[in-house]
């Protein structure tokens, strides 16, 4: 999907900052996974995780059940 947004000149943000803010918000509301949001913003997952705090978004915004499943899945790959 391509999206064009016309913002007033008074918005003191670069295009990259606007895209990152949008990706962070979409991650926050659960519309994008961490990896998808990082790709949209053009960053690695690690860098995007570091940037989330600047946008008031926690990397731990998923239900506890999801975390439990992640731990179970991670255990399968760790010997």
Secondary structure, DSSP 8 states (H G I E B T S, - for coil): --------TT----HHHHHHHHHHHHHHTTSS-HHHHHHHHT--HHHHHHHHGGGT--S--S-HHHHHHHHHHHHHH--
